[in-house]
Amino acid sequence: MAVDAVTRLKGSTNLDGIKIVKKLGGGLQDSYLDEGFLLEKKIGLNQPKRVENAKILIANTPMDTDKIKVFGSRVRVDSTAKIAEIEKAEKEKMQKKVEKILSHKINVFINRQLIYNYPEQLFSDAGVMAIEHADFEGIEQLAKVLGGEITSTFDRPHLVKLGHCDLIEEIMIGEDRLIRFSGVALGEACTIVLRGATQQILDEAERSLHDALCVLSQTTRETRIVYGGGCAEVAMANAVSRLAQKTAGKEAIAMEAFARALCQLPVIIADNGGYDSAELLAKIRALHNEGNSTSGLDMSEGSVGDMAELGVTESFLVKRQVLLSASEAAEMLLRVDDIIRNAPRPRQPHPRHR
């Protein structure tokens, strides 16, 4: 799924076109890649559930701006007729705002804020699909995907950039209703739907999937790879050790320590798998010294295998960045030559204990 999603980006490293939706139920094997863009919202009552060739106005505006909060304001009237006049006036103001929105000649309206019952009824009468309360991050991502802009005023329709897509429809995933946007302006946009039995499984799957998407997007830009399973680290450690033997002075001690640090990664991998890390590391180093430079950890069998045959690879760009970040962090810690501590707060004896 991650590979299919990243290849749709056509070499771009911007992951805004990939949305991850988590839904309880089923198992991880039920997860899938949807070529449309899914929004976790519901369509308003008595409104069309399917719109083709959609012209979409994306807004961030309060639909009750001019609505008088009768119960929260000090409005004194001498008859119930005056209250009816106030309600009529506020409805007229809300109606004028809806008319301004409809003047854009749209058939879909998406608002970040609530739409309320009366404007929703007006949209239904006009045959316009209205979607309310889309979260800010979601509506920003949706605007990019649909090729539109988020607007807050509606007085100049000719300056507003509308979004477009071929089809908007309501679908069911498990017991939940979602809205699918198909044929969007950003053609590479897609949605990965994750299924799982518990929320913890879904959260962990999302973290792992996001890491995979980041690595794959960088790999499309820099296609060079290195062998995984601790193979690259052992090869680097052997190279540093050979150079340390030819170096005179204290620098050789630091180089040897750096080589030992590099070998800690295969040790940690083996320990996490519950295997004998010392034995496996010794075998890998021996094979590398014999010229088998593609040897690494085969975690499926708990032994040493050929990473080229097993197809265990890592992104060169990610591996280089990990090495640089770890080296910079270690160097920064070594530069700290003292620790400053505040003096403990003096304790005042309690009056009873004096």
Stockholm file with secondary structure:
# STOCKHOLM 1.0

chainA/1-354         MAVDAVTRLKGSTNLDGIKIVKKLGGGLQDSYLDEGFLLEKKIGLNQPKRVENAKILIANTPMDTDKIKVFGSRVRVDSTAKIAEIEKAEKEKMQKKVEKILSHKINVFINRQLIYNYPEQLFSDAGVMAIEHADFEGIEQLAKVLGGEITSTFDRPHLVKLGHCDLIEEIMIGEDRLIRFSGVALGEACTIVLRGATQQILDEAERSLHDALCVLSQTTRETRIVYGGGCAEVAMANAVSRLAQKTAGKEAIAMEAFARALCQLPVIIADNGGYDSAELLAKIRALHNEGNSTSGLDMSEGSVGDMAELGVTESFLVKRQVLLSASEAAEMLLRVDDIIRNAPRPRQPHPRHR
#=GR chainA/1-354 SS CHHHHHHTTTTCCCGGGEEEEEEEBSCGGGCEEESSEEECCCBCTTSCSEEEEEEEEEECCCTTTTCCCTTTSCCCCSSHHHHHHHHHHHHHHHHHHHHHHHTTCCSEEEESSCCCHHHHHHHHHTTCEEECCCCHHHHHHHHHHHTCCEESCCSCGGGCCCEEEEEEEEEEETTEEEEEEEEESSTTCEEEEEEESSHHHHHHHHHHHHHHHHHHHHHHHSCCEEETTTHHHHHHHHHHHHHHHTCCSTHHHHHHHHHHHHTHHHHHHHHHTTSCHHHHHHHHHHHHHTTCTTEEEETTTTEEEEHHHHTCEEEHHHHHHHHHHHHHHHHHHHHCCCCCCCCCCCCCCCGGGC
#=GC SS_cons         CHHHHHHTTTTCCCGGGEEEEEEEBSCGGGCEEESSEEECCCBCTTSCSEEEEEEEEEECCCTTTTCCCTTTSCCCCSSHHHHHHHHHHHHHHHHHHHHHHHTTCCSEEEESSCCCHHHHHHHHHTTCEEECCCCHHHHHHHHHHHTCCEESCCSCGGGCCCEEEEEEEEEEETTEEEEEEEEESSTTCEEEEEEESSHHHHHHHHHHHHHHHHHHHHHHHSCCEEETTTHHHHHHHHHHHHHHHTCCSTHHHHHHHHHHHHTHHHHHHHHHTTSCHHHHHHHHHHHHHTTCTTEEEETTTTEEEEHHHHTCEEEHHHHHHHHHHHHHHHHHHHHCCCCCCCCCCCCCCCGGGC
//
